[in-house]
Amino acid sequence: MSEPPPPRENQRLSTVFDRPGWWKRNWKVALPVIIATPIMATVMCALGAWWGIDQVVRQHPTYAAVWPAVRDDPAVIAALGRPIEEGWAGSIAIDEAPDGTASAYLVFNIRGPNGDATVEARGVRNATTWMVESIAVHTRTDMGKQTIDVDKNGK
């Protein structure tokens, strides 16, 4: 068996250290991932929080009583047209008293073919039952703005 030829002058053996580092080889892929990951995580957290709040509002007993009353109200139908669809659920504020009573203030949006509206409702709870005190629908249509009090329209 013959031995390999001796290295020439100025010729170095190739080593692992001659290769460029990981960052130099992969920065074009790594940099967008490093930038996009926190942005996407923040967006996903915000969407999750919005979805969670939306579900809390839609499952509240006051919302369950208000939405059908608004959807079937003749004055709201005349202003917005049919079908009336739920928009994003805005917010709900619940104030509980030490004696077991509570009040809720609910705001959400609806829309129809003629425009959209914001629904404001107030509910109260005695010991166990929620009751709707008032429902106001603030419409924005082609015919202008108006406020419809659903309670005064036979509900």
PyMOL commands that set and color helices and strands:
alter all, ss='L'
color gray80, all
select helices_A, chain A and resi 16-18+22-59+61-71+74-80+150-153
alter helices_A, ss='H'
color red, helices_A
select strands_A, chain A and resi 85-96+102-112+115-125+130-141+144-149
alter strands_A, ss='S'
color yellow, strands_A
deselect
rebuild
show_as cartoon
